[in-house]
Amino acid sequence: MNSKVQLGIKVVLILLSTYFTYRIYNSIMQPIKFQRIERVRICDVTEKLENIREAQLAYKTENGAFCSDINELVAFVDTGVINIIERKDTSFMYYDKVYQKEMNKDSVMLRVLGQEPVAVQLFGDGFDAQTMLRIPGTDSLFTMNAGKINKNAVDVATFEVSAPYATVFADVADSYPQAFSKVANEALTIGSLTEPTISGNYENTYCKSE
């Protein structure tokens, strides 16, 4: 075997070795790199989901039901007002005809002191309600719906908001196909249309704030 052939074989072996080394390295690093991106984005999205939950609770207090439209909810936070109510527990004496004597009765007095913008009441001065509209890093709106379920013979208002992983990671899915494929069909959600809960499915993760 002459020196040119030997050199050619060495070059091929080096190239093959480099290629397989890269493949192994990439297979190890791909999930690590994706996890770093995943951490940041999940925390960004869940922060918005929790803002939406606070807005939904305020909306229900004012309107008696949860909101089913994300644009309407954002408008409520942006331009709506909430009554500032003073609550005072009190009691008074009254004559009970059954027992034929004076009895004490507890009561609650509510007094409207004024009104405050929803955004200020919930999130403080300078809050931009429009930041609740879209899934962070995308032009896509959060998916939101509301309804009622019957639980133990009682009608319970429900809502659900979700952000599909396919949307959250759309711009990096092709760069990390193996890692993304494991979560492609998942979604970050808060609330439920079938259960009386306002919790999120992420609240046992590193982004839990409660």
Backbone as a chain_set.jsonl record, in Angstrom:
{"seq": "MNSKVQLGIKVVLILLSTYFTYRIYNSIMQPIKFQRIERVRICDVTEKLENIREAQLAYKTENGAFCSDINELVAFVDTGVINIIERKDTSFMYYDKVYQKEMNKDSVMLRVLGQEPVAVQLFGDGFDAQTMLRIPGTDSLFTMNAGKINKNAVDVATFEVSAPYATVFADVADSYPQAFSKVANEALTIGSLTEPTISGNYENTYCKSE", "coords": {"N": [[0.859, -1.194, 0.0], [0.732, 2.085, -1.037], [1.995, 5.331, -0.028], [0.204, 7.394, -0.632], [-2.291, 6.18, -0.719], [-2.484, 5.284, 1.928], [-2.506, 7.767, 3.22], [-4.865, 8.766, 2.227], [-6.713, 7.0, 3.378], [-6.312, 7.584, 6.075], [-7.209, 10.225, 6.148], [-9.907, 9.881, 5.523], [-10.725, 8.324, 7.725], [-10.255, 10.153, 9.789], [-12.107, 12.127, 9.12], [-14.494, 10.667, 9.354], [-14.36, 10.016, 12.039], [-14.472, 12.571, 13.171], [-17.022, 13.328, 12.32], [-18.749, 11.431, 13.593], [-18.082, 11.957, 16.225], [-19.072, 14.539, 16.443], [-21.794, 14.007, 16.056], [-22.392, 12.476, 18.32], [-21.754, 14.313, 20.353], [-23.599, 16.313, 19.738], [-26.015, 14.982, 20.156], [-25.926, 14.698, 22.869], [-25.747, 17.341, 23.811], [-27.944, 18.627, 22.705], [-30.511, 18.223, 24.134], [-29.75, 19.516, 26.499], [-29.211, 22.178, 25.752], [-31.735, 22.825, 24.758], [-33.226, 22.602, 27.071], [-32.336, 24.799, 28.545], [-33.382, 26.926, 27.065], [-36.045, 26.231, 27.296], [-36.561, 26.532, 30.053], [-36.446, 29.347, 30.462], [-38.472, 30.261, 28.749], [-40.79, 28.93, 29.642], [-41.075, 30.048, 32.178], [-41.525, 32.715, 31.468], [-43.976, 32.474, 30.108], [-45.661, 31.358, 32.073], [-45.745, 33.394, 33.928], [-47.343, 35.252, 32.611], [-49.681, 33.733, 32.421], [-50.434, 33.607, 35.09], [-50.969, 36.268, 35.593], [-53.196, 36.533, 33.955], [-54.932, 34.84, 35.327], [-55.354, 36.315, 37.711], [-56.65, 38.506, 36.605], [-58.938, 37.245, 35.613], [-60.216, 36.425, 37.987], [-60.843, 38.9, 39.098], [-62.523, 39.855, 37.101], [-64.645, 38.037, 37.277], [-65.597, 38.674, 39.824], [-66.667, 41.18, 39.345], [-68.472, 40.7, 37.269], [-69.78, 38.292, 37.622], [-69.194, 35.933, 36.314], [-66.643, 34.018, 34.616], [-64.453, 35.274, 32.044], [-64.603, 34.56, 28.559], [-63.174, 35.361, 26.389], [-60.084, 36.44, 25.302], [-59.373, 38.963, 24.337], [-61.449, 40.573, 25.29], [-61.027, 40.302, 28.031], [-58.508, 41.501, 28.355], [-59.179, 44.09, 27.604], [-60.875, 44.713, 29.71], [-59.054, 44.804, 31.858], [-57.481, 46.877, 30.941], [-59.135, 49.165, 30.654], [-61.161, 49.009, 32.529], [-62.793, 49.437, 35.775], [-62.605, 48.889, 39.324], [-64.65, 48.499, 42.142], [-63.904, 49.976, 45.25], [-64.284, 48.584, 48.251], [-65.455, 48.872, 51.542], [-65.591, 46.75, 54.246], [-67.474, 45.923, 57.063], [-67.908, 44.244, 59.998], [-70.724, 43.744, 62.009], [-73.299, 43.819, 64.584], [-76.649, 43.377, 65.785], [-79.518, 43.81, 67.905], [-82.587, 42.034, 67.916], [-86.111, 41.329, 68.04], [-87.212, 38.132, 68.491], [-89.89, 36.416, 67.35], [-90.522, 33.744, 67.56], [-89.016, 32.656, 69.688], [-89.69, 34.58, 71.431], [-88.154, 36.677, 72.571], [-85.431, 39.034, 72.987], [-82.791, 38.848, 70.649], [-79.455, 38.355, 69.454], [-78.03, 39.307, 66.353], [-75.714, 38.702, 63.846], [-74.154, 40.762, 61.382], [-73.107, 42.091, 58.19], [-71.722, 44.988, 56.979], [-71.409, 46.718, 53.984], [-69.627, 49.141, 52.214], [-69.221, 51.292, 49.515], [-66.327, 52.854, 48.714], [-65.134, 54.099, 46.63], [-63.678, 54.034, 43.309], [-61.222, 52.218, 41.405], [-58.774, 51.905, 38.818], [-58.652, 48.777, 37.091], [-56.175, 47.661, 36.279], [-54.324, 49.001, 37.928], [-55.216, 48.276, 40.474], [-54.799, 45.486, 40.44], [-52.149, 45.015, 39.475], [-50.509, 47.212, 39.832], [-49.144, 50.573, 39.295], [-48.467, 51.628, 35.933], [-48.711, 49.211, 34.603], [-48.95, 47.328, 31.642], [-51.638, 46.259, 30.005], [-51.793, 45.002, 27.563], [-49.712, 43.223, 27.405], [-50.649, 40.849, 28.305], [-51.965, 39.658, 26.293], [-50.729, 38.154, 24.215], [-48.845, 35.116, 23.67], [-45.681, 35.006, 25.116], [-42.905, 36.007, 23.124], [-44.037, 35.319, 20.728], [-46.483, 35.859, 18.074], [-48.909, 34.881, 18.609], [-52.121, 34.478, 20.137], [-53.106, 33.741, 23.516], [-54.954, 30.772, 24.149], [-58.228, 30.746, 25.224], [-61.048, 29.963, 27.252], [-64.317, 29.739, 28.76], [-66.766, 28.542, 31.107], [-69.342, 26.55, 32.678], [-69.663, 24.1, 35.248], [-71.342, 21.368, 36.835], [-71.079, 20.651, 40.114], [-71.455, 18.546, 42.722], [-74.192, 19.142, 42.786], [-74.132, 21.854, 42.488], [-73.737, 24.725, 40.523], [-70.734, 25.644, 39.072], [-68.532, 28.164, 38.129], [-66.118, 28.11, 35.524], [-62.863, 28.357, 33.973], [-60.357, 28.215, 31.391], [-57.046, 28.591, 30.313], [-54.572, 28.38, 27.846], [-51.301, 27.615, 26.479], [-49.909, 26.258, 23.83], [-47.093, 24.057, 23.535], [-46.101, 23.765, 20.984], [-46.482, 26.218, 19.874], [-45.155, 27.954, 21.651], [-42.488, 27.156, 21.346], [-42.025, 27.332, 18.645], [-40.146, 28.615, 16.973], [-37.736, 27.394, 17.509], [-38.012, 24.72, 17.265], [-37.185, 23.213, 15.02], [-34.464, 23.338, 15.283], [-33.866, 21.833, 17.482], [-34.833, 19.061, 17.229], [-35.005, 16.432, 18.395], [-35.176, 16.843, 21.201], [-37.374, 18.589, 21.318], [-39.433, 17.015, 20.303], [-40.293, 15.47, 22.404], [-41.941, 17.039, 23.923], [-43.726, 18.153, 22.246], [-46.516, 17.844, 21.983], [-47.555, 18.874, 24.263], [-48.892, 21.363, 26.585], [-48.916, 24.502, 28.28], [-51.052, 25.231, 30.863], [-53.701, 26.898, 32.644], [-56.215, 26.732, 35.086], [-59.351, 24.993, 34.377], [-61.802, 23.455, 32.289], [-63.287, 21.359, 33.036], [-62.946, 20.749, 35.678], [-63.251, 22.168, 38.975], [-61.053, 24.24, 39.319], [-58.385, 26.619, 39.637], [-55.766, 26.37, 39.302], [-52.446, 25.937, 37.836], [-50.921, 23.713, 35.435], [-48.241, 23.725, 35.668], [-47.369, 24.252, 38.185], [-45.817, 22.767, 39.897], [-43.254, 23.078, 39.198], [-40.023, 24.689, 38.572], [-40.897, 27.245, 38.197], [-42.868, 27.823, 39.944], [-44.649, 30.099, 41.884], [-46.178, 30.46, 44.056]], "CA": [[0.0, 0.0, 0.0], [1.598, 3.25, -1.114], [1.77, 6.389, 0.969], [-0.98, 8.195, -0.987], [-3.479, 5.422, -0.299], [-2.497, 5.345, 3.389], [-2.907, 9.116, 3.592], [-6.294, 8.894, 1.925], [-7.464, 6.249, 4.402], [-6.235, 8.35, 7.325], [-8.086, 11.398, 6.026], [-11.302, 9.396, 5.623], [-10.953, 7.919, 9.111], [-10.331, 11.374, 10.599], [-13.382, 12.763, 8.817], [-15.549, 9.848, 9.953], [-14.245, 10.177, 13.489], [-14.979, 13.909, 13.487], [-18.47, 13.325, 12.085], [-19.428, 10.675, 14.649], [-17.881, 12.698, 17.477], [-20.03, 15.646, 16.418], [-23.143, 13.45, 16.248], [-22.524, 12.095, 19.733], [-21.774, 15.557, 21.122], [-24.866, 17.002, 19.472], [-27.11, 14.232, 20.791], [-25.832, 14.962, 24.307], [-25.938, 18.757, 24.095], [-29.23, 19.144, 22.222], [-31.491, 18.378, 25.215], [-29.258, 20.481, 27.487], [-29.444, 23.505, 25.187], [-33.178, 23.052, 24.685], [-33.715, 22.787, 28.438], [-32.04, 26.175, 28.939], [-34.397, 27.755, 26.404], [-37.337, 25.835, 27.857], [-36.686, 27.133, 31.383], [-36.728, 30.775, 30.335], [-39.759, 30.506, 28.101], [-41.866, 28.47, 30.513], [-41.255, 31.051, 33.226], [-42.145, 33.89, 30.85], [-45.375, 32.17, 29.802], [-46.439, 31.147, 33.299], [-45.972, 34.704, 34.54], [-48.518, 35.82, 31.937], [-50.846, 32.941, 32.802], [-50.841, 33.992, 36.438], [-51.608, 37.582, 35.453], [-54.528, 36.282, 33.399], [-55.755, 34.293, 36.408], [-55.759, 37.422, 38.579], [-57.635, 39.289, 35.857], [-60.171, 36.459, 35.557], [-60.867, 36.473, 39.295], [-61.423, 40.236, 39.226], [-63.622, 39.92, 36.135], [-65.758, 37.268, 37.842], [-66.141, 39.442, 40.936], [-67.443, 42.292, 38.809], [-69.471, 40.302, 36.271], [-70.479, 37.077, 38.032], [-68.751, 34.77, 35.533], [-65.335, 34.202, 34.008], [-64.444, 35.763, 30.659], [-64.233, 33.515, 27.59], [-62.468, 35.973, 25.266], [-58.864, 37.066, 25.786], [-59.405, 40.385, 23.991], [-62.365, 41.222, 26.221], [-60.39, 40.33, 29.348], [-57.456, 42.519, 28.3], [-59.867, 45.38, 27.595], [-61.358, 44.91, 31.07], [-57.908, 45.232, 32.662], [-56.946, 48.115, 30.383], [-60.019, 50.332, 30.797], [-62.18, 48.792, 33.55], [-62.571, 49.906, 37.136], [-63.071, 48.006, 40.389], [-65.128, 49.216, 43.316], [-63.157, 49.827, 46.513], [-65.354, 48.329, 49.212], [-65.124, 48.741, 52.96], [-66.424, 45.738, 54.899], [-67.491, 46.085, 58.51], [-68.75, 43.281, 60.715], [-71.491, 44.373, 63.072], [-74.39, 43.002, 65.11], [-77.747, 44.164, 66.348], [-80.524, 43.057, 68.646], [-83.925, 42.024, 67.335], [-87.063, 40.527, 68.805], [-87.576, 36.899, 67.812], [-91.266, 36.061, 67.69], [-90.604, 32.318, 67.901], [-88.492, 32.48, 71.052], [-90.287, 35.657, 72.213], [-87.156, 37.393, 73.347], [-84.42, 39.76, 72.221], [-81.673, 37.993, 70.245], [-78.377, 39.034, 68.745], [-77.852, 38.851, 64.971], [-74.517, 39.232, 63.19], [-74.408, 41.352, 60.078], [-71.947, 42.659, 57.503], [-72.026, 46.228, 56.273], [-70.514, 47.0, 52.871], [-69.728, 50.529, 51.77], [-68.359, 51.592, 48.379], [-65.539, 54.05, 48.997], [-64.723, 54.714, 45.373], [-63.288, 53.109, 42.26], [-59.813, 52.244, 41.018], [-58.542, 51.149, 37.582], [-58.364, 47.355, 37.303], [-54.735, 47.415, 36.121], [-53.635, 49.509, 39.11], [-55.636, 47.452, 41.605], [-54.239, 44.132, 40.365], [-50.737, 44.896, 39.116], [-49.746, 48.408, 40.148], [-49.019, 51.629, 38.277], [-47.613, 51.396, 34.772], [-48.871, 47.887, 33.995], [-49.478, 47.328, 30.277], [-52.551, 45.121, 29.871], [-51.587, 44.339, 26.272], [-48.715, 42.161, 27.557], [-51.357, 39.616, 28.643], [-52.705, 39.196, 25.123], [-50.013, 37.188, 23.37], [-47.858, 34.21, 24.25], [-44.38, 35.678, 25.008], [-42.011, 35.597, 22.048], [-44.8, 34.94, 19.534], [-47.605, 36.728, 17.714], [-50.121, 34.082, 18.836], [-52.884, 34.768, 21.343], [-53.428, 32.637, 24.41], [-56.257, 30.143, 23.941], [-58.979, 30.912, 26.464], [-62.481, 29.67, 27.21], [-64.956, 29.746, 30.073], [-68.039, 27.833, 31.115], [-69.848, 26.147, 33.988], [-69.848, 22.673, 35.483], [-72.156, 21.087, 38.016], [-70.295, 19.884, 41.082], [-72.248, 18.306, 43.936], [-75.474, 19.838, 42.607], [-73.899, 23.298, 42.489], [-73.108, 25.23, 39.306], [-69.449, 26.289, 39.365], [-67.926, 28.816, 36.971], [-64.776, 27.615, 35.201], [-62.158, 28.929, 32.819], [-59.089, 27.561, 31.063], [-56.164, 29.325, 29.402], [-53.47, 27.493, 27.483], [-50.282, 28.012, 25.506], [-49.311, 25.016, 23.325], [-45.638, 24.044, 23.351], [-45.826, 23.909, 19.556], [-46.443, 27.662, 19.622], [-44.125, 28.562, 22.504], [-41.144, 26.82, 20.851], [-42.113, 27.179, 17.187], [-38.962, 29.124, 16.275], [-36.539, 26.587, 17.795], [-38.364, 23.302, 17.157], [-36.373, 22.562, 13.979], [-33.068, 23.311, 15.723], [-33.725, 20.813, 18.529], [-35.941, 18.145, 16.924], [-35.117, 15.309, 19.325], [-35.647, 17.346, 22.493], [-38.711, 19.176, 21.173], [-40.426, 15.97, 20.019], [-40.778, 14.906, 23.667], [-42.927, 17.939, 24.532], [-44.432, 18.815, 21.145], [-47.968, 17.779, 22.134], [-47.938, 19.384, 25.575], [-49.284, 22.767, 26.658], [-48.98, 25.117, 29.601], [-52.444, 25.624, 31.078], [-54.147, 27.322, 33.967], [-57.652, 26.512, 35.144], [-59.883, 23.794, 33.725], [-63.22, 23.519, 31.932], [-63.958, 20.149, 33.538], [-62.729, 20.655, 37.114], [-63.328, 23.484, 39.63], [-59.702, 24.61, 39.752], [-57.744, 27.745, 38.96], [-54.332, 26.09, 39.355], [-51.786, 25.671, 36.572], [-50.256, 22.41, 35.378], [-46.806, 23.974, 35.816], [-47.117, 24.793, 39.518], [-44.847, 21.939, 40.645], [-41.965, 23.255, 38.526], [-39.165, 25.745, 39.071], [-41.54, 28.549, 38.04], [-43.934, 27.995, 40.927], [-44.452, 31.34, 42.622], [-47.08, 30.508, 45.195]], "C": [[0.89, 1.237, 0.0], [1.16, 4.344, -0.147], [0.535, 7.214, 0.664], [-2.261, 7.514, -0.534], [-3.613, 5.485, 1.224], [-2.971, 6.716, 3.882], [-4.409, 9.318, 3.377], [-7.147, 8.197, 2.965], [-7.474, 7.021, 5.723], [-7.175, 9.559, 7.311], [-9.545, 10.993, 6.183], [-11.633, 9.025, 7.058], [-11.091, 9.127, 10.036], [-11.673, 12.07, 10.396], [-14.548, 11.999, 9.456], [-15.56, 10.001, 11.472], [-14.803, 11.519, 13.923], [-16.504, 13.947, 13.369], [-19.21, 12.62, 13.226], [-19.254, 11.338, 16.021], [-18.878, 13.849, 17.578], [-21.444, 15.142, 16.681], [-23.373, 13.087, 17.709], [-22.625, 13.348, 20.611], [-23.115, 16.264, 20.967], [-26.035, 16.304, 20.153], [-27.126, 14.442, 22.301], [-26.225, 16.406, 24.623], [-27.312, 19.277, 23.677], [-30.269, 19.275, 23.335], [-31.066, 19.381, 26.277], [-29.529, 21.905, 27.005], [-30.938, 23.821, 25.14], [-33.741, 23.312, 26.08], [-33.461, 24.206, 28.93], [-33.074, 27.13, 28.339], [-35.765, 27.5, 27.039], [-37.579, 26.513, 29.204], [-37.138, 28.585, 31.29], [-38.131, 31.003, 29.786], [-40.936, 30.053, 28.958], [-42.131, 29.499, 31.609], [-41.902, 32.32, 32.682], [-43.641, 33.657, 30.616], [-46.202, 32.04, 31.077], [-46.67, 32.452, 34.054], [-47.205, 35.36, 33.926], [-49.788, 35.053, 32.31], [-51.346, 33.338, 34.193], [-51.449, 35.392, 36.459], [-53.035, 37.428, 34.926], [-55.453, 35.721, 34.472], [-56.251, 35.403, 37.337], [-56.831, 38.278, 37.907], [-58.973, 38.559, 35.791], [-60.928, 36.519, 36.889], [-61.522, 37.834, 39.521], [-62.63, 40.396, 38.302], [-64.857, 39.195, 36.681], [-66.414, 38.016, 39.002], [-67.058, 40.554, 40.437], [-68.611, 41.855, 37.938], [-70.204, 39.002, 36.59], [-70.107, 35.827, 37.269], [-67.364, 35.067, 34.985], [-65.486, 34.634, 32.554], [-63.966, 34.657, 29.712], [-63.405, 34.053, 26.427], [-61.264, 36.769, 25.774], [-58.843, 38.56, 25.481], [-60.31, 41.156, 24.943], [-61.739, 41.34, 27.607], [-59.309, 41.396, 29.404], [-58.072, 43.915, 28.317], [-60.395, 45.725, 28.986], [-60.232, 45.414, 31.977], [-57.436, 46.617, 32.229], [-57.811, 49.331, 30.723], [-61.038, 50.198, 31.93], [-61.798, 49.371, 34.901], [-63.161, 48.906, 38.118], [-63.519, 48.864, 41.563], [-64.221, 48.935, 44.514], [-64.192, 49.741, 47.627], [-64.795, 48.198, 50.628], [-66.111, 47.749, 53.586], [-66.322, 45.917, 56.407], [-68.45, 45.081, 59.127], [-69.447, 43.995, 61.876], [-72.549, 43.406, 63.579], [-75.461, 43.911, 65.688], [-78.723, 43.225, 67.044], [-81.872, 43.146, 67.931], [-84.82, 41.11, 68.174], [-87.489, 39.321, 67.977], [-88.959, 36.457, 68.291], [-91.403, 34.6, 68.102], [-90.184, 32.109, 69.347], [-89.036, 33.551, 72.023], [-89.284, 36.313, 73.161], [-86.189, 38.11, 72.41], [-83.246, 38.822, 71.906], [-80.676, 38.818, 69.443], [-78.227, 38.448, 67.34], [-76.624, 39.529, 64.376], [-74.856, 39.735, 61.796], [-73.109, 41.883, 59.494], [-72.4, 43.899, 56.749], [-70.968, 46.471, 55.193], [-70.732, 48.424, 52.4], [-68.74, 50.765, 50.641], [-67.66, 52.916, 48.63], [-65.148, 54.801, 47.733], [-64.392, 53.648, 44.352], [-61.82, 53.298, 41.916], [-59.654, 51.451, 39.722], [-58.139, 49.71, 37.881], [-56.862, 47.094, 37.272], [-53.961, 47.852, 37.36], [-53.955, 48.646, 40.324], [-54.929, 46.107, 41.612], [-52.714, 44.106, 40.265], [-49.886, 46.128, 39.408], [-49.664, 49.391, 38.991], [-48.101, 51.193, 37.138], [-47.771, 50.044, 34.108], [-49.515, 48.015, 32.624], [-50.328, 46.078, 30.064], [-52.319, 44.348, 28.577], [-50.562, 43.207, 26.369], [-49.369, 40.823, 27.917], [-51.95, 38.944, 27.408], [-52.03, 38.035, 24.398], [-49.043, 36.326, 24.171], [-46.478, 34.832, 24.055], [-43.503, 35.104, 23.898], [-42.707, 35.187, 20.774], [-45.829, 36.013, 19.217], [-48.941, 36.039, 17.963], [-50.783, 34.452, 20.161], [-52.978, 33.526, 22.223], [-54.794, 32.077, 24.028], [-57.018, 30.19, 25.259], [-60.451, 30.584, 26.246], [-63.01, 29.669, 28.634], [-66.287, 29.021, 29.975], [-68.511, 27.571, 32.528], [-69.883, 24.627, 34.063], [-70.711, 22.513, 36.721], [-71.382, 20.162, 38.934], [-71.095, 19.775, 42.367], [-73.52, 19.143, 43.942], [-75.345, 21.356, 42.669], [-73.224, 23.688, 41.181], [-71.857, 26.025, 39.659], [-68.878, 26.882, 38.077], [-66.496, 28.307, 36.765], [-64.167, 28.433, 34.066], [-60.888, 28.131, 32.591], [-58.336, 28.413, 30.064], [-54.978, 28.426, 29.09], [-52.54, 28.118, 26.46], [-49.597, 26.739, 25.025], [-47.793, 25.133, 23.176], [-45.28, 24.255, 21.88], [-45.761, 25.373, 19.158], [-45.302, 28.321, 20.387], [-42.724, 28.355, 21.929], [-41.095, 26.682, 19.331], [-40.826, 27.579, 16.476], [-37.708, 28.294, 16.506], [-36.792, 25.086, 17.622], [-37.478, 22.576, 16.149], [-34.907, 22.456, 14.382], [-32.813, 22.224, 16.76], [-34.825, 19.754, 18.362], [-36.111, 17.016, 17.93], [-35.688, 15.759, 20.664], [-37.073, 17.87, 22.39], [-39.776, 18.107, 20.981], [-41.03, 15.386, 21.299], [-41.866, 15.758, 24.313], [-43.849, 18.579, 23.493], [-45.944, 18.863, 21.332], [-48.46, 18.307, 23.479], [-48.346, 20.853, 25.493], [-49.192, 23.234, 28.1], [-50.4, 25.628, 29.793], [-52.658, 26.111, 32.501], [-55.667, 27.241, 33.983], [-58.058, 25.233, 34.443], [-61.351, 24.011, 33.404], [-64.0, 22.338, 32.49], [-63.799, 19.955, 35.038], [-62.779, 22.053, 37.735], [-61.97, 23.91, 40.192], [-59.221, 25.83, 38.986], [-56.224, 27.582, 39.0], [-53.774, 25.86, 37.96], [-51.09, 24.328, 36.595], [-48.744, 22.526, 35.513], [-46.429, 24.255, 37.265], [-46.279, 23.885, 40.417], [-43.458, 22.058, 40.025], [-41.191, 24.383, 39.18], [-39.787, 27.13, 38.935], [-42.657, 28.776, 39.044], [-43.64, 29.222, 41.767], [-45.311, 31.415, 43.863], [-46.501, 29.714, 46.337]], "O": [[1.7, 1.429, 0.907], [0.093, 4.273, 0.463], [-0.127, 7.692, 1.586], [-3.188, 8.155, -0.038], [-4.703, 5.707, 1.751], [-3.74, 6.809, 4.839], [-5.112, 9.925, 4.185], [-8.176, 8.722, 3.389], [-8.498, 7.103, 6.401], [-7.837, 9.874, 8.3], [-10.32, 11.655, 6.873], [-12.704, 9.37, 7.557], [-11.922, 9.137, 10.944], [-12.298, 12.539, 11.347], [-15.464, 12.596, 10.021], [-16.614, 10.102, 12.1], [-15.519, 11.608, 14.92], [-17.187, 14.526, 14.213], [-20.183, 13.151, 13.762], [-20.148, 11.29, 16.865], [-19.451, 14.106, 18.637], [-22.203, 15.759, 17.429], [-24.436, 13.366, 18.263], [-23.475, 13.428, 21.499], [-23.69, 16.75, 21.94], [-26.941, 16.959, 20.669], [-28.176, 14.377, 22.939], [-26.948, 16.662, 25.586], [-27.794, 20.262, 24.235], [-30.864, 20.344, 23.476], [-31.912, 20.03, 26.891], [-30.02, 22.738, 27.766], [-31.356, 24.939, 25.441], [-34.629, 24.147, 26.249], [-34.284, 24.762, 29.658], [-33.574, 28.027, 29.018], [-36.535, 28.428, 27.285], [-38.675, 27.009, 29.465], [-38.089, 28.998, 31.954], [-38.883, 31.833, 30.297], [-41.969, 30.721, 28.995], [-43.285, 29.785, 31.928], [-42.732, 32.932, 33.354], [-44.466, 34.529, 30.89], [-47.318, 32.556, 31.151], [-47.679, 32.6, 34.743], [-48.017, 35.952, 34.637], [-50.847, 35.653, 32.493], [-52.552, 33.393, 34.431], [-52.346, 35.667, 37.256], [-53.958, 38.099, 35.387], [-56.628, 36.083, 34.527], [-57.425, 35.43, 37.708], [-57.788, 38.715, 38.545], [-60.027, 39.185, 35.9], [-62.152, 36.65, 36.901], [-62.621, 37.916, 40.068], [-63.635, 40.999, 38.679], [-65.978, 39.689, 36.557], [-67.636, 37.996, 39.148], [-68.097, 40.831, 41.037], [-69.627, 42.546, 37.868], [-71.155, 38.648, 35.894], [-70.649, 34.757, 37.545], [-66.957, 36.225, 34.899], [-66.512, 34.391, 31.92], [-63.039, 33.913, 30.032], [-62.978, 33.283, 25.567], [-61.422, 37.676, 26.592], [-58.345, 39.345, 26.289], [-59.977, 42.267, 25.356], [-61.9, 42.358, 28.28], [-59.202, 42.12, 30.394], [-57.548, 44.819, 28.968], [-60.367, 46.886, 29.395], [-60.431, 46.337, 32.768], [-57.038, 47.432, 33.061], [-57.288, 50.399, 31.041], [-61.713, 51.173, 32.262], [-60.65, 49.743, 35.14], [-64.092, 48.17, 37.792], [-62.853, 49.832, 41.931], [-63.825, 47.795, 44.753], [-64.894, 50.712, 47.909], [-63.803, 47.51, 50.868], [-67.326, 47.907, 53.459], [-65.229, 46.045, 56.958], [-69.642, 45.067, 58.822], [-68.825, 44.752, 62.621], [-72.68, 42.297, 63.062], [-75.202, 45.064, 66.034], [-78.744, 42.019, 66.8], [-82.246, 44.197, 67.411], [-84.346, 40.245, 68.91], [-88.057, 39.47, 66.895], [-89.167, 36.166, 69.469], [-92.28, 34.249, 68.891], [-90.89, 31.474, 70.13], [-88.875, 33.455, 73.24], [-89.527, 36.479, 74.357], [-86.135, 37.834, 71.212], [-82.767, 38.098, 72.779], [-81.018, 39.836, 68.841], [-78.291, 37.231, 67.163], [-76.5, 40.753, 64.395], [-75.734, 39.198, 61.121], [-72.133, 42.097, 60.213], [-73.354, 43.852, 55.972], [-69.769, 46.429, 55.472], [-71.865, 48.864, 52.209], [-67.552, 50.473, 50.784], [-68.299, 53.962, 48.745], [-64.866, 55.999, 47.772], [-64.78, 52.49, 44.507], [-61.248, 54.372, 42.103], [-60.323, 50.434, 39.538], [-57.375, 49.453, 38.812], [-56.333, 46.392, 38.133], [-53.044, 47.156, 37.796], [-53.066, 48.323, 41.112], [-54.504, 45.633, 42.666], [-52.062, 43.275, 40.897], [-48.666, 46.087, 39.248], [-50.058, 49.089, 37.865], [-47.108, 50.494, 37.342], [-47.055, 49.739, 33.154], [-50.507, 48.725, 32.46], [-49.799, 44.971, 29.957], [-52.622, 43.157, 28.508], [-50.539, 42.325, 25.511], [-48.721, 39.779, 27.842], [-52.387, 37.795, 27.471], [-52.68, 37.061, 24.018], [-48.502, 36.743, 25.196], [-46.125, 35.163, 22.923], [-43.375, 33.889, 23.75], [-42.053, 34.75, 19.826], [-46.025, 36.953, 19.988], [-49.989, 36.554, 17.573], [-50.115, 34.703, 21.164], [-52.933, 32.399, 21.729], [-55.686, 32.825, 23.628], [-56.52, 29.733, 26.288], [-61.023, 30.885, 25.198], [-62.242, 29.606, 29.593], [-66.864, 28.902, 28.895], [-68.131, 28.276, 33.463], [-70.106, 23.952, 33.058], [-70.799, 23.417, 37.553], [-71.068, 19.028, 38.572], [-71.379, 20.777, 43.023], [-73.881, 19.761, 44.944], [-76.333, 22.06, 42.879], [-72.25, 23.058, 40.773], [-71.914, 26.965, 40.451], [-68.757, 26.192, 37.064], [-65.759, 28.102, 37.73], [-64.868, 29.105, 33.309], [-60.403, 27.45, 33.494], [-58.909, 28.901, 29.09], [-54.439, 27.779, 29.988], [-52.915, 29.005, 25.694], [-48.772, 26.186, 25.752], [-47.275, 26.165, 22.75], [-44.255, 24.865, 21.575], [-45.064, 25.731, 18.209], [-44.572, 29.146, 19.839], [-41.875, 29.244, 22.003], [-40.226, 25.996, 18.794], [-40.449, 26.955, 15.485], [-36.719, 28.457, 15.791], [-35.884, 24.277, 17.812], [-37.063, 21.444, 16.396], [-34.186, 21.591, 13.886], [-31.687, 21.747, 16.905], [-35.652, 19.573, 19.256], [-37.239, 16.672, 18.286], [-36.591, 15.117, 21.2], [-37.891, 17.622, 23.276], [-40.905, 18.269, 21.445], [-42.147, 14.869, 21.281], [-42.626, 15.269, 25.149], [-44.657, 19.446, 23.826], [-46.591, 19.813, 20.891], [-49.644, 18.2, 23.797], [-48.167, 21.503, 24.462], [-49.372, 22.447, 29.029], [-50.898, 26.386, 28.961], [-51.909, 25.783, 33.421], [-56.329, 27.629, 33.021], [-57.209, 24.478, 33.97], [-62.065, 24.674, 34.157], [-65.229, 22.314, 32.426], [-64.449, 19.085, 35.617], [-62.388, 23.024, 37.088], [-61.775, 23.933, 41.408], [-59.6, 26.047, 37.834], [-55.484, 28.537, 38.76], [-54.524, 25.618, 37.014], [-50.706, 23.849, 37.662], [-48.042, 21.516, 35.474], [-45.251, 24.478, 37.546], [-46.058, 24.21, 41.583], [-42.583, 21.235, 40.295], [-41.613, 24.958, 40.183], [-39.267, 28.095, 39.496], [-43.325, 29.809, 39.004], [-42.54, 29.381, 42.297], [-45.179, 32.354, 44.648], [-47.114, 29.628, 47.402]]}, "num_chains": 1, "name": "protein.A"}
